[in-house]
Amino acid sequence: MTDLEGSISAARATWNRKTVGSQRSNSEAGTLEYFEQIRAYRYGYETPFIQSFFQFSEISGQRVLEIGVGQGIDGVEMARNGALYSGIDVTEAHLNLTRQNFANHTLPLTLFHGDLLRTDVGAPYDVVYSFGVIHHISAEEEYLRHVRANVLKPGGRLMIAVYSKYSVFNAYMIATWLLKGRSCRLDDWRSQVAELSEPGSPVTIKIRSRREVQRMLERCGFTVERYAKRGFVQAYVPIVGKRLSPNGAVLTALGSLLGWYHCFICR
């Protein structure tokens, strides 16, 4: 098995077992209440910056391909804003839940099951979007070059978010790994904490500086048009954190220094 095949296999096994974000809801999976609870947590607490930074309100009429659909939360928002949305994922559970989420809102949807390098996704697209997914792909540069050459139309936009090395959450994972006596590899521990993977069966997880990610994007033929570091939540601030607005000036400023996500919009 190649590194790429192993990466895909580990991702599929992890998220078929426990889908991304499912821990944010106590309702039956697939119901309207289930998706609303996950959406409320995503946009009201954890990542409230997504819609504004990635300018969902400005993609009406554009063809969008999302790499890694999750629960279809961002996909539904883009479709509500008039995007002609398609998504691709290797995880059957994510695809099934995304179908249900779109059906709940009677929104049009095109989904592809498989590896982007080996799947005809009906290119070209105006936008390729991927939040928190590219860093789980072992051969991500191969994917990015494929997106530029074969998926995006000339002048199209790549919009991604990936994990940041210099962040409170990464510091927390390193500290807890050290305190637990380093009984497993750091990447395995990070995968358990951040992705809820089983011990000994980590998903690929890449955590890098802004410079490292930007250089990778440039090597793959992209020009960065907009960047922000985000992902600093109320719980990171003792005592007074719960009084701060999740998308307010204080947490946004702290996120620009020690946030969990590098957010890029590229051409």
KAVEN-V396446 format. One record per residue. N is the residue number from 1. RES is the residue in one small letter. SS is DSSP state (2 for helix, 1 for strand, 0 for the rest). PSI is psi in whole degrees, 0 to 359 (none if undefined). Layout:
{{N & RES & SS & PSI} {N & RES & SS & PSI}}
//
This chain:
{{1 & m & 0 & 131} {2 & t & 0 & 167} {3 & d & 2 & 320} {4 & l & 2 & 315} {5 & e & 2 & 320} {6 & g & 2 & 321} {7 & s & 2 & 315} {8 & i & 2 & 317} {9 & s & 2 & 316} {10 & a & 2 & 319} {11 & a & 2 & 314} {12 & r & 2 & 316} {13 & a & 2 & 318} {14 & t & 2 & 312} {15 & w & 2 & 345} {16 & n & 2 & 329} {17 & r & 2 & 316} {18 & k & 0 & 106} {19 & t & 0 & 151} {20 & v & 0 & 127} {21 & g & 0 & 354} {22 & s & 2 & 335} {23 & q & 2 & 351} {24 & r & 2 & 359} {25 & s & 0 & 145} {26 & n & 0 & 13} {27 & s & 0 & 169} {28 & e & 0 & 132} {29 & a & 0 & 134} {30 & g & 0 & 346} {31 & t & 0 & 162} {32 & l & 2 & 320} {33 & e & 2 & 322} {34 & y & 2 & 309} {35 & f & 2 & 324} {36 & e & 2 & 323} {37 & q & 2 & 318} {38 & i & 2 & 318} {39 & r & 2 & 316} {40 & a & 2 & 320} {41 & y & 2 & 318} {42 & r & 2 & 310} {43 & y & 2 & 345} {44 & g & 2 & 349} {45 & y & 2 & 301} {46 & e & 2 & 309} {47 & t & 0 & 63} {48 & p & 0 & 350} {49 & f & 0 & 350} {50 & i & 2 & 306} {51 & q & 2 & 322} {52 & s & 2 & 315} {53 & f & 2 & 316} {54 & f & 0 & 5} {55 & q & 0 & 52} {56 & f & 2 & 330} {57 & s & 2 & 349} {58 & e & 2 & 15} {59 & i & 0 & 18} {60 & s & 0 & 132} {61 & g & 0 & 357} {62 & q & 0 & 145} {63 & r & 1 & 123} {64 & v & 1 & 133} {65 & l & 1 & 124} {66 & e & 1 & 128} {67 & i & 1 & 111} {68 & g & 0 & 94} {69 & v & 0 & 344} {70 & g & 0 & 231} {71 & q & 0 & 4} {72 & g & 0 & 16} {73 & i & 2 & 307} {74 & d & 2 & 325} {75 & g & 2 & 316} {76 & v & 2 & 318} {77 & e & 2 & 319} {78 & m & 2 & 318} {79 & a & 2 & 321} {80 & r & 2 & 330} {81 & n & 0 & 10} {82 & g & 0 & 6} {83 & a & 0 & 147} {84 & l & 1 & 92} {85 & y & 1 & 136} {86 & s & 1 & 156} {87 & g & 1 & 154} {88 & i & 1 & 141} {89 & d & 1 & 152} {90 & v & 0 & 352} {91 & t & 0 & 117} {92 & e & 2 & 319} {93 & a & 2 & 321} {94 & h & 2 & 318} {95 & l & 2 & 318} {96 & n & 2 & 317} {97 & l & 2 & 323} {98 & t & 2 & 318} {99 & r & 2 & 316} {100 & q & 2 & 320} {101 & n & 2 & 314} {102 & f & 2 & 321} {103 & a & 2 & 322} {104 & n & 2 & 333} {105 & h & 0 & 7} {106 & t & 0 & 49} {107 & l & 0 & 145} {108 & p & 0 & 150} {109 & l & 0 & 140} {110 & t & 1 & 126} {111 & l & 1 & 148} {112 & f & 1 & 134} {113 & h & 1 & 116} {114 & g & 0 & 188} {115 & d & 0 & 129} {116 & l & 2 & 324} {117 & l & 2 & 340} {118 & r & 2 & 16} {119 & t & 0 & 132} {120 & d & 0 & 110} {121 & v & 0 & 13} {122 & g & 0 & 39} {123 & a & 0 & 163} {124 & p & 0 & 161} {125 & y & 1 & 154} {126 & d & 1 & 325} {127 & v & 1 & 135} {128 & v & 1 & 124} {129 & y & 1 & 138} {130 & s & 1 & 113} {131 & f & 1 & 115} {132 & g & 0 & 33} {133 & v & 0 & 316} {134 & i & 2 & 324} {135 & h & 2 & 356} {136 & h & 2 & 6} {137 & i & 0 & 122} {138 & s & 0 & 323} {139 & a & 0 & 51} {140 & e & 2 & 328} {141 & e & 2 & 323} {142 & e & 2 & 320} {143 & y & 2 & 317} {144 & l & 2 & 320} {145 & r & 2 & 323} {146 & h & 2 & 318} {147 & v & 2 & 314} {148 & r & 2 & 318} {149 & a & 2 & 328} {150 & n & 2 & 349} {151 & v & 2 & 314} {152 & l & 1 & 143} {153 & k & 1 & 161} {154 & p & 1 & 129} {155 & g & 1 & 1} {156 & g & 1 & 166} {157 & r & 1 & 138} {158 & l & 1 & 126} {159 & m & 1 & 115} {160 & i & 1 & 158} {161 & a & 1 & 133} {162 & v & 1 & 165} {163 & y & 1 & 146} {164 & s & 1 & 137} {165 & k & 0 & 315} {166 & y & 0 & 79} {167 & s & 0 & 157} {168 & v & 2 & 318} {169 & f & 2 & 320} {170 & n & 2 & 321} {171 & a & 2 & 320} {172 & y & 2 & 316} {173 & m & 2 & 320} {174 & i & 2 & 316} {175 & a & 2 & 315} {176 & t & 2 & 326} {177 & w & 2 & 316} {178 & l & 2 & 319} {179 & l & 2 & 331} {180 & k & 0 & 9} {181 & g & 0 & 16} {182 & r & 0 & 49} {183 & s & 0 & 351} {184 & c & 0 & 173} {185 & r & 0 & 151} {186 & l & 2 & 318} {187 & d & 2 & 325} {188 & d & 2 & 316} {189 & w & 2 & 316} {190 & r & 2 & 318} {191 & s & 2 & 321} {192 & q & 2 & 317} {193 & v & 2 & 314} {194 & a & 2 & 328} {195 & e & 2 & 357} {196 & l & 0 & 34} {197 & s & 0 & 163} {198 & e & 0 & 143} {199 & p & 0 & 133} {200 & g & 0 & 355} {201 & s & 0 & 62} {202 & p & 0 & 152} {203 & v & 0 & 158} {204 & t & 0 & 135} {205 & i & 0 & 118} {206 & k & 0 & 128} {207 & i & 0 & 115} {208 & r & 1 & 169} {209 & s & 0 & 165} {210 & r & 2 & 316} {211 & r & 2 & 318} {212 & e & 2 & 316} {213 & v & 2 & 317} {214 & q & 2 & 320} {215 & r & 2 & 322} {216 & m & 2 & 315} {217 & l & 2 & 318} {218 & e & 2 & 322} {219 & r & 2 & 328} {220 & c & 0 & 6} {221 & g & 0 & 15} {222 & f & 0 & 150} {223 & t & 0 & 124} {224 & v & 1 & 123} {225 & e & 1 & 330} {226 & r & 1 & 139} {227 & y & 1 & 145} {228 & a & 1 & 149} {229 & k & 1 & 128} {230 & r & 1 & 174} {231 & g & 0 & 54} {232 & f & 0 & 113} {233 & v & 0 & 167} {234 & q & 2 & 323} {235 & a & 2 & 342} {236 & y & 2 & 346} {237 & v & 0 & 110} {238 & p & 0 & 144} {239 & i & 0 & 298} {240 & v & 0 & 354} {241 & g & 2 & 321} {242 & k & 2 & 344} {243 & r & 2 & 351} {244 & l & 0 & 144} {245 & s & 0 & 131} {246 & p & 0 & 330} {247 & n & 0 & 24} {248 & g & 0 & 182} {249 & a & 2 & 321} {250 & v & 2 & 307} {251 & l & 2 & 329} {252 & t & 2 & 316} {253 & a & 2 & 317} {254 & l & 2 & 323} {255 & g & 2 & 326} {256 & s & 2 & 341} {257 & l & 2 & 314} {258 & l & 2 & 28} {259 & g & 0 & 165} {260 & w & 0 & 345} {261 & y & 1 & 133} {262 & h & 1 & 122} {263 & c & 1 & 127} {264 & f & 1 & 139} {265 & i & 1 & 124} {266 & c & 1 & 159} {267 & r & 0 & none}}
//
